Amino acid sequence: MDGRTRMILQGTLWGLAIGAFIIIILAMIFQSPDTQEEKFKIIDQYQGCDLVRYTDPWGAKYHYFLHCK
């Protein structure tokens, strides 16, 4: 394979990879609210308080706290 063909092939592959990455990012940003998990969910009770699980906006971590009335 000569240098010019190799350069065109690499450019095409990089373009496809970057395009796919952008599409995945946009799909994550504009995901419909129906498929997203709820942010706050009561998962248990502890001494009269609700144990609440909070999901950050990206759905990457769970945080827990007690909510007493």
GIFENUR-V692224 format. One record per helix or strand. SS is the DSSP state (2 for helix, 1 for strand). FROM is the first residue (numbers start at 1). TO is the last residue. Records with the same first field share a line. If there is no record, write none. Layout:
# GIFENUR-V692224
SS = FROM-TO ; FROM-TO
This chain:
# GIFENUR-V692224
2 = 3-29
1 = 40-46 ; 49-55 ; 62-67
